[in-house]
Amino acid sequence: MRRNTTRLLKYLIAAVLLLMFGPFAMKQLFGNEPSARAPRGNPNAFLPNDPDIKIKDIPEVPDVNDGKPRAIDVGVSDELKKIDWHNYAQIAAEQQRTGPGEQGAAVILTAEEEKQKDALYKVNGFNAFCSDKIALDRAIKDIRHPECKSQKYWNKLPNASVVIPFHNEHWTTLLRLVVSIQNRSPPGMIHEVILADDFSNKEHCGKPLDDYVNEHWSNVKVVRAKKREGLIRTRLMGAKVATGDVLIFLDSHCEVGINWLPPLLDPIQDDYRTVVCPFIDVIDFETFAYRAQDEGARGAFDWEFFYKRLPLLPDDLKHPARPFKSPVMAGGLFAMHQRWFWELGGYDPGLDIWGGEQYELSFKLWQCGGTMVDAPCSRIGHVYRKFAPFPNPGIGDFIGRNYKRVAEVWMDEYKEYLYKRRPHYRNIDTGDISDQLAIRQKLNCKPFKWFMEEVAFDLPKHYPPVEPPPYAEGEVKNLGANMCIDTRFRGQPERFGIEPCISDGPGHGGEQNLELSWHKDMRPKKRNVCFDVSTSTVKSPVILYSCHGMKGNQFFKYNINTKQLFHPVSRQCLDADAGSKEVFMNPCDDNSKTQQWTFQTINTAEVRQLWKEPINS
């Protein structure tokens, strides 16, 4: 009995010693592995002293992924079922966050800070100084449709390799994207994040980035091009080293939203040949405010290859949280199974820099037996730059060459509609397209006529191959001011005004050849910017904005009897001030001379018919 007691006492002493010194011994043996979670502390610790980059300290923020069990535990069951993937503890923690940019709020700089922002603005095309004031793991509001909060997805989903191409991306915008991916993705679902560097020459994109990644994450890697490759081939470079089940391509100045990942992967779990695109929200280039772009539309194109949108179908409108089919992707943000991506040959490696790749991939995935959907419950914010800060690559019309490669391989007889609008494309050398044609033949892909009739069946209604004539065109003269609207070749989101009419005498110049197009919008002739009105106040500003052809803020009608240009959404009329030469919207007044406009050429019968049409037709 005494012997057993002595033995038991030895075991107890050994157990106590193991508990006391075991962790220390393990740490000495195996060291500390970097975490796959978001880093804590100052993200600028490894930032170099670069003369054209100024980074402000970012306050330390709590790590909401603190290792505690998540609200939803998938478990080890083999049963395949739909579950709720929301991380409610993290969502609750984010809702308590305050500080610059938190909850997706705008950051307003002080007068002194405004003086300091220009250097970073010039090299990024957005207000990077503003970005540096925001924590890397800032919280954003949940702006998904309410039904998204109750959606369930398969408990067994493929893992993902996130490929992020970048060239001289700003430090905080790039890291904020990686942090948001790590923090807002279920454990184990992000196989890796691949930062694909397109030959950056800013110092912080080199060794400091490598050091920061190695210090903070175990599932992030940086791969580098040996020369400038352009966006398309840099994406391919990242995809070639990816080993996850699904490839997710993101631009380098994004932030992923709440529960963003399961809705992207769920349709791919059902069918590996399904490509899934998130809803793309807007991160304001000036204030970094986070807001919705819209609540969904189907991707399309016009016959000059401008990206366009088609309205949702009636059945899609009934199910706002359900993925819906879309003919064409916007381009930079989508999820696609590795197997399907490479079966299709990836991107055409003959496409240069950027441009046309979204059409090439969209056409071939549909024509070769796949499907593409937009997932409303997966939302990702994107900074749309105010301007491109990169110089022209100096290799000629690479976009035209890309478009012709896509047209020659995939569009069959429909390519003629593109060439009629861009005749010079006929003379561009596409280079060797034999590999792309071989993929089409090998996969027994359908003709483009099938795509137009079965997938993009309503595209000709909104963007007809042969465009109808405009309702009215030419100079638009204001009778009160005796001057004409002049858009002065400005772009979005700029205002414009009235100037002396070019037809009134020599010495007058500008851009006064306008049209009330068949889209029922006002635009400069042969340009893709439209009059856009977003408010209904007195003297509401009228700006130029990219034409979308879906009426809304850009919808105008002309009343021949009163000579007024009427904006149905705001229910106001176009007005002008002869003194300031401003153009704006005001409450309609039939007796106001400054609300009376005349066109040089007008299709009277069609304009009268348009005026009679119901506003929602």
C-alpha positions in Angstrom: 0.0 0.0 0.0 2.9 2.4 0.9 4.5 1.5 -2.4 1.4 2.5 -4.4 1.1 5.7 -2.5 4.7 6.6 -3.2 4.2 5.9 -6.9 1.0 8.0 -7.1 2.9 10.9 -5.4 5.7 10.7 -8.1 3.1 10.8 -10.9 1.5 13.9 -9.3 4.8 15.7 -9.0 5.7 14.9 -12.6 2.4 16.2 -13.8 2.8 19.5 -11.9 6.3 19.9 -13.4 5.0 19.2 -16.9 2.3 21.8 -16.6 4.8 24.4 -15.2 7.6 24.0 -17.7 6.0 22.2 -20.7 4.9 25.3 -22.6 8.3 26.9 -22.2 10.0 23.7 -23.5 7.7 23.5 -26.5 8.4 27.2 -27.4 12.1 26.6 -27.2 11.8 23.5 -29.4 9.5 24.8 -32.1 9.6 28.6 -31.8 6.7 31.0 -32.7 4.8 30.5 -36.0 3.4 33.6 -37.6 -0.4 33.9 -37.3 -2.9 33.7 -40.1 -5.0 36.3 -38.3 -4.8 40.0 -38.6 -1.6 41.7 -37.2 -1.9 43.9 -34.1 -0.1 47.1 -33.5 1.4 49.6 -35.9 1.4 48.4 -39.5 4.1 51.0 -40.4 6.8 49.4 -38.3 8.5 48.0 -41.4 7.9 51.0 -43.6 11.0 52.5 -45.3 11.9 56.2 -45.3 10.7 56.9 -48.8 10.8 60.6 -49.9 7.5 60.4 -51.8 5.6 58.4 -49.3 4.4 59.7 -46.0 2.7 57.4 -43.6 1.1 58.4 -40.4 0.9 56.2 -37.3 -2.2 54.1 -37.1 -3.6 53.4 -33.6 -3.4 49.9 -32.3 -6.8 48.1 -32.4 -8.0 45.0 -30.7 -7.8 41.6 -32.5 -11.4 40.4 -32.7 -10.3 37.0 -33.9 -8.9 36.1 -30.5 -9.0 32.3 -30.9 -12.3 31.8 -29.1 -14.8 29.4 -30.6 -16.9 30.9 -33.3 -20.7 31.1 -33.1 -21.0 28.4 -35.8 -18.9 25.3 -35.4 -18.9 23.0 -38.5 -17.9 20.0 -36.5 -16.6 16.7 -37.8 -19.8 15.2 -39.1 -19.7 13.8 -42.6 -23.3 14.9 -43.1 -23.7 17.5 -45.9 -26.0 20.3 -44.8 -26.6 24.0 -45.0 -25.5 26.1 -42.0 -25.2 29.7 -40.8 -21.5 30.8 -41.3 -21.8 34.2 -39.6 -19.3 35.0 -36.9 -21.6 36.8 -34.5 -19.0 37.5 -31.9 -16.8 39.3 -34.5 -19.8 41.2 -35.9 -20.7 42.4 -32.4 -17.2 43.5 -31.7 -16.9 45.4 -35.0 -20.2 47.2 -34.2 -18.5 48.8 -31.1 -15.6 50.2 -33.1 -15.1 54.0 -33.2 -12.4 56.1 -34.8 -11.5 57.5 -38.2 -13.3 55.6 -41.0 -14.9 53.1 -38.6 -18.3 51.8 -39.7 -17.3 52.8 -43.2 -17.7 56.5 -42.4 -16.0 59.3 -44.4 -12.7 60.7 -43.1 -12.7 64.5 -43.3 -9.2 66.0 -43.3 -8.4 69.2 -41.4 -7.3 72.3 -43.3 -3.7 71.5 -42.4 -4.0 67.9 -43.5 -5.5 69.0 -46.8 -2.2 70.7 -47.6 -0.3 67.5 -47.0 -2.3 65.1 -49.2 -1.2 66.0 -52.7 2.1 64.1 -52.9 0.4 60.8 -52.1 -2.6 61.7 -54.2 -0.4 62.1 -57.4 1.2 58.7 -57.1 -1.9 56.7 -56.2 -4.9 58.4 -57.9 -6.8 58.4 -54.6 -6.4 60.1 -51.2 -3.8 57.8 -49.7 -3.2 60.3 -46.9 -6.8 59.7 -45.8 -6.3 55.9 -46.0 -3.3 56.2 -43.6 -5.5 57.6 -40.9 -7.8 54.5 -40.9 -7.0 51.3 -38.9 -6.1 48.3 -41.1 -8.9 46.3 -39.6 -11.6 49.0 -39.6 -15.2 48.0 -39.3 -17.6 48.6 -42.1 -21.4 48.6 -41.9 -23.4 45.6 -43.0 -25.2 47.0 -46.1 -26.3 43.6 -47.5 -30.0 43.0 -48.1 -31.6 41.9 -44.8 -32.4 38.5 -46.2 -28.7 37.8 -46.4 -28.5 37.6 -42.7 -30.6 34.4 -42.7 -29.0 32.7 -45.7 -27.3 29.3 -45.1 -24.6 27.6 -47.1 -23.0 24.2 -47.3 -21.1 23.1 -44.2 -18.3 21.7 -46.5 -17.0 24.2 -48.9 -13.8 24.3 -51.0 -10.9 26.3 -49.8 -9.6 29.3 -51.7 -6.4 30.9 -52.9 -6.9 34.7 -53.1 -4.8 36.2 -55.9 -4.1 40.0 -55.6 -2.1 41.5 -58.4 -0.5 44.9 -57.6 1.9 47.4 -59.0 3.2 50.1 -56.6 0.0 49.7 -54.4 -0.1 52.0 -51.4 1.0 50.4 -48.1 -2.2 50.8 -46.1 -4.7 50.0 -48.9 -2.9 46.7 -49.7 -2.5 45.6 -46.1 -6.1 46.6 -45.2 -7.4 44.2 -47.9 -5.3 41.3 -46.6 -6.4 42.0 -43.0 -10.0 42.1 -44.0 -9.7 38.8 -45.8 -8.0 37.2 -42.8 -10.5 38.6 -40.2 -13.7 38.1 -42.1 -13.2 34.6 -43.5 -14.0 31.3 -41.6 -11.0 29.4 -40.3 -9.3 27.2 -42.8 -11.3 28.5 -45.7 -8.5 30.8 -46.9 -5.8 28.4 -48.1 -3.5 31.2 -49.0 -3.3 34.8 -50.1 -1.0 35.4 -53.0 0.3 39.0 -53.5 1.4 39.1 -57.2 3.8 42.0 -57.7 3.9 43.4 -61.2 7.5 44.7 -61.0 6.8 47.4 -58.4 9.6 50.0 -57.9 8.3 51.7 -54.7 10.6 50.7 -51.8 7.8 49.6 -49.5 6.6 47.0 -52.0 9.9 45.1 -51.8 11.7 43.8 -48.7 9.5 45.8 -46.2 6.4 44.0 -47.6 8.1 40.6 -47.4 9.2 41.3 -43.8 5.8 42.4 -42.8 4.0 39.4 -44.4 6.5 36.9 -42.8 6.1 38.5 -39.4 2.3 38.5 -39.3 0.9 35.7 -41.5 1.7 32.1 -42.2 -0.7 31.8 -45.2 0.4 34.9 -47.3 3.1 34.8 -49.9 4.5 37.4 -52.3 5.5 36.4 -55.8 7.2 38.9 -58.1 7.4 39.4 -61.9 10.9 39.9 -63.3 9.6 42.6 -65.7 6.5 44.7 -66.1 3.8 42.3 -67.2 0.5 44.2 -66.9 -2.6 43.2 -65.0 -3.6 40.2 -67.0 -0.4 38.3 -67.0 0.3 39.2 -63.4 -3.0 37.5 -62.5 -1.9 34.5 -64.4 1.5 34.5 -62.6 -0.4 34.4 -59.2 -2.8 31.7 -60.4 0.0 29.5 -61.6 1.5 29.2 -58.1 -1.9 28.8 -56.3 -2.7 25.5 -54.7 -6.2 26.1 -53.3 -9.4 24.6 -54.7 -10.8 27.9 -55.8 -9.1 31.0 -57.3 -10.5 34.3 -56.0 -9.1 37.3 -57.9 -9.3 40.7 -56.2 -7.9 44.1 -57.0 -5.3 45.5 -54.6 -7.4 48.4 -53.1 -10.5 46.5 -51.8 -12.0 45.6 -48.5 -14.1 42.4 -48.1 -17.4 42.6 -46.2 -19.2 40.6 -43.6 -19.6 36.9 -44.3 -18.2 37.6 -47.8 -16.7 34.2 -48.5 -19.4 31.4 -48.1 -21.7 33.0 -50.7 -18.9 33.0 -53.2 -17.9 29.4 -52.7 -21.4 27.8 -52.2 -22.4 27.8 -55.9 -19.0 26.4 -56.9 -19.6 23.5 -54.4 -22.7 22.7 -56.3 -21.0 22.8 -59.7 -17.3 23.4 -60.3 -18.0 25.1 -63.6 -19.9 28.0 -61.9 -18.1 31.3 -61.7 -19.2 33.6 -59.0 -18.9 37.4 -58.8 -19.5 39.5 -55.6 -21.5 42.7 -55.5 -18.9 45.5 -55.8 -19.4 48.4 -53.4 -17.7 51.8 -53.6 -14.9 53.0 -51.3 -14.8 56.8 -52.0 -11.4 57.8 -53.5 -11.4 61.0 -51.5 -12.8 60.2 -48.1 -12.7 56.3 -48.0 -16.4 56.3 -47.1 -17.9 52.9 -47.8 -21.2 52.8 -49.7 -23.3 50.6 -52.1 -22.9 51.1 -55.8 -26.4 49.7 -56.5 -28.5 46.7 -55.6 -27.6 44.5 -58.5 -27.7 44.4 -62.3 -26.5 41.9 -64.9 -23.2 42.5 -66.7 -23.2 43.3 -70.4 -21.4 45.3 -73.1 -22.2 47.6 -76.0 -20.7 47.2 -79.5 -17.7 49.3 -78.8 -16.9 47.0 -75.8 -17.8 49.5 -73.1 -18.9 47.5 -70.0 -22.7 48.0 -69.4 -25.4 46.7 -67.2 -28.7 45.0 -67.9 -31.7 45.1 -65.5 -32.4 42.2 -63.2 -35.0 39.8 -64.4 -38.5 39.6 -62.6 -37.7 36.3 -60.9 -34.3 37.7 -59.7 -36.1 40.7 -58.1 -38.3 38.3 -56.1 -35.2 36.7 -54.5 -32.8 39.5 -53.6 -30.4 37.3 -51.6 -30.2 34.5 -54.2 -27.4 34.4 -56.8 -28.5 35.4 -60.3 -27.1 34.6 -63.7 -25.1 37.4 -65.4 -23.7 37.4 -69.0 -20.5 39.3 -68.4 -18.3 39.9 -65.3 -17.1 43.4 -64.5 -13.5 42.1 -64.5 -11.4 42.2 -61.4 -13.3 40.5 -58.7 -14.6 36.9 -59.1 -14.2 33.3 -57.8 -13.5 30.3 -60.1 -12.5 26.7 -59.5 -8.9 26.0 -60.3 -9.9 23.0 -62.4 -12.4 25.0 -64.6 -10.0 28.0 -64.9 -7.2 25.9 -66.4 -9.6 23.7 -68.5 -10.5 26.9 -70.2 -6.8 27.8 -70.6 -6.9 30.5 -68.0 -6.7 34.0 -69.4 -5.5 34.3 -73.0 -1.8 35.0 -72.4 -1.7 37.0 -75.6 -3.8 39.8 -74.1 -1.6 42.7 -73.2 -1.6 44.9 -70.0 -5.4 45.1 -69.4 -8.6 45.4 -71.3 -10.9 42.7 -72.8 -10.0 40.0 -70.4 -13.4 40.1 -68.7 -15.1 39.6 -72.1 -12.8 36.8 -73.1 -13.3 34.8 -69.9 -17.1 35.5 -69.8 -17.7 34.4 -73.4 -15.7 31.2 -73.2 -17.0 30.1 -69.8 -20.6 30.4 -71.1 -19.9 29.1 -74.6 -17.9 26.1 -73.3 -20.5 24.8 -70.8 -20.2 26.9 -67.7 -22.4 29.3 -65.8 -21.7 32.7 -64.1 -23.7 34.2 -61.3 -23.5 37.3 -59.1 -23.8 36.6 -55.4 -25.7 39.5 -53.7 -24.7 38.4 -50.2 -21.0 38.6 -50.9 -20.0 42.3 -50.9 -16.6 43.7 -51.5 -15.7 47.4 -51.5 -13.4 48.8 -54.2 -11.6 52.1 -54.5 -12.3 53.5 -58.0 -9.3 55.8 -58.6 -9.9 59.5 -59.5 -7.3 59.1 -62.2 -4.7 56.5 -63.3 -1.3 57.3 -61.8 0.6 55.0 -64.2 2.2 56.2 -67.5 1.0 54.8 -70.8 3.0 51.6 -71.5 4.0 52.9 -74.9 3.1 49.8 -76.9 0.4 51.2 -79.2 -3.3 50.3 -79.2 -3.0 47.3 -76.9 -6.7 47.5 -75.9 -7.7 47.4 -79.6 -5.5 44.4 -80.1 -7.0 42.7 -77.1 -10.5 43.4 -78.3 -9.7 42.0 -81.7 -8.2 38.8 -80.2 -11.4 38.3 -78.2 -13.7 39.0 -81.2 -11.8 36.8 -83.7 -11.8 33.8 -81.3 -15.2 34.0 -79.7 -17.7 36.3 -81.5 -18.1 34.7 -85.0 -20.1 36.9 -87.3 -21.1 39.3 -84.4 -17.5 40.7 -84.5 -18.6 42.8 -87.5 -20.8 45.0 -85.3 -17.6 45.8 -83.3 -15.6 46.5 -86.4 -18.3 48.8 -87.9 -18.0 51.1 -84.8 -14.2 50.7 -84.7 -13.1 50.3 -88.3 -9.4 50.5 -87.5 -9.6 47.3 -85.6 -9.7 45.4 -88.9 -6.1 46.4 -89.6 -4.7 45.4 -86.2 -2.5 42.3 -86.1 -3.9 40.0 -83.4 -0.8 37.8 -83.2 -1.1 34.0 -83.0 -4.5 32.9 -81.8 -4.2 29.3 -82.7 -4.0 28.1 -79.1 -7.2 29.9 -78.3 -9.1 28.5 -81.3 -7.8 25.0 -80.3 -9.3 25.4 -76.8 -12.7 26.3 -78.4 -12.6 23.3 -80.7 -11.4 20.9 -78.0 -14.2 21.9 -75.6 -16.8 21.8 -78.4 -17.9 25.3 -77.4 -21.1 26.8 -78.7 -21.3 29.6 -81.2 -21.7 33.3 -80.2 -25.2 33.3 -81.6 -26.1 30.9 -78.9 -24.6 33.2 -76.3 -26.6 36.2 -77.6 -29.9 34.2 -77.8 -29.7 32.2 -74.6 -27.5 34.2 -72.2 -27.5 37.8 -73.2 -31.0 37.5 -74.9 -32.1 41.1 -73.9 -28.8 42.8 -74.7 -29.9 43.9 -78.2 -32.9 45.6 -76.7 -30.7 47.9 -74.5 -27.6 48.0 -76.7 -28.7 47.1 -80.3 -26.0 46.1 -82.8 -27.4 48.7 -85.2 -28.2 51.8 -83.2 -31.4 53.8 -83.8 -30.9 57.5 -84.5 -31.1 60.0 -81.7 -34.3 61.8 -80.8 -32.6 65.2 -81.3 -29.0 66.4 -81.9 -26.7 69.3 -82.6 -26.3 72.5 -80.6 -28.7 72.9 -77.6 -29.4 76.6 -77.3 -30.8 78.3 -74.2 -33.4 80.9 -75.4 -33.1 83.0 -72.2 -29.3 83.3 -72.3 -28.9 83.0 -76.1 -26.0 80.6 -75.5 -25.4 76.8 -76.0 -24.6 74.0 -73.7 -20.9 73.3 -73.9 -19.4 70.2 -72.2 -15.9 71.3 -73.1 -14.7 67.6 -73.5 -14.9 67.2 -69.8 -15.1 63.8 -68.0 -16.8 62.4 -65.0 -17.7 63.7 -62.4 -17.3 67.2 -63.8 -19.8 70.0 -64.3 -20.3 72.0 -67.4 -22.1 75.2 -68.5 -23.2 77.4 -71.4 -21.0 79.4 -73.8 -21.5 81.4 -76.9 -22.8 79.1 -79.7 -20.2 78.0 -82.2 -22.6 78.5 -85.0 -23.1 82.2 -84.1 -19.7 83.2 -85.3 -15.9 82.5 -85.7 -13.7 82.2 -82.7 -16.1 80.2 -80.6 -14.8 76.7 -79.7 -15.8 73.8 -77.5 -18.0 70.7 -77.5 -21.5 71.7 -78.4 -22.6 68.8 -80.7 -24.9 67.0 -78.3 -27.7 64.4 -78.6 -30.9 63.2 -76.8 -29.9 59.7 -77.6 -32.1 56.7 -78.2 -31.2 55.6 -74.6 -33.2 58.7 -73.5 -30.2 60.4 -72.1 -28.3 63.6 -72.9 -24.7 63.2 -74.0 -21.9 64.7 -76.1 -21.9 63.2 -79.6 -19.7 60.1 -79.9 -18.8 60.1 -76.2 -19.8 57.8 -73.4 -20.5 60.4 -70.7 -24.1 61.5 -69.9 -25.8 64.3 -68.1 -26.5 62.9 -64.6 -28.6 64.4 -61.8 -28.7 62.8 -58.3 -30.6 65.4 -56.2 -34.0 67.2 -56.3 -33.1 70.5 -54.7 -33.2 74.0 -56.2 -30.3 74.5 -58.6 -29.4 70.8 -58.4 -26.0 70.2 -60.1 -25.8 68.4 -63.4 -22.6 66.5 -63.9 -21.1 64.2 -66.6 -21.0 60.6 -65.6 -20.4 57.3 -67.5 -23.5 56.4 -69.5 -25.3 53.3 -68.2 -28.3 53.3 -70.6 -30.7 52.4 -67.8 -32.4 55.8 -67.4 -32.6 56.6 -63.7 -30.4 59.7 -62.9 -29.6 60.1 -66.7 -33.2 60.0 -68.0 -34.4 63.1 -69.9 -37.4 63.9 -72.0 -38.0 66.9 -74.3 -41.4 68.8 -74.3 -41.7 70.3 -77.8 -44.5 72.5 -76.8 -42.8 74.2 -73.8 -39.2 73.6 -75.1 -38.2 72.1 -71.7 -35.8 69.3 -71.0 -37.5 67.3 -68.2 -35.8 65.0 -65.8 -38.4 62.5 -64.6 -36.6 61.2 -61.5 -36.2 64.6 -59.9 -39.3 66.0 -61.7 -37.3 69.1 -62.5 -36.3 71.0 -65.7 -32.9 71.9 -67.1 -32.1 75.6 -66.3 -29.2 78.0 -66.8 -27.8 81.3 -65.5 -26.6 83.7 -68.2 -24.3 85.6 -65.7 -22.5 82.6 -64.2 -23.0 80.4 -67.3 -24.0 77.6 -64.9 -26.3 74.7 -65.9 -28.5 73.2 -63.2 -32.0 71.7 -62.5 -34.9 73.7 -61.1 -38.6 73.2 -60.5 -40.3 73.4 -63.9 -41.7 76.8 -64.9 -43.4 77.0 -68.3 -42.9 80.8 -68.4 -39.1 80.8 -67.6 -37.1 81.6 -70.7 -34.0 80.1 -69.2 -35.7 76.7 -69.1 -36.4 76.9 -72.8 -34.0 75.0 -75.1 -33.9 74.3 -78.8 -32.0 71.6 -80.8 -30.5 72.1 -84.2 -32.1 68.8 -85.5 -35.1 67.1 -84.0 -37.1 64.0 -84.9 -40.5 65.6 -84.1 -42.7 62.5 -84.3 -40.3 60.4 -82.1 -39.9 63.1 -79.5 -43.6 63.6 -79.2 -44.1 59.9 -78.8 -41.3 59.8 -76.1 -43.0 62.6 -74.2 -46.3 60.6 -74.1 -44.6 57.4 -72.8 -45.1 56.5 -69.2 -42.1 57.4 -67.1 -41.5 53.8 -66.0 -41.7 52.3 -69.6 
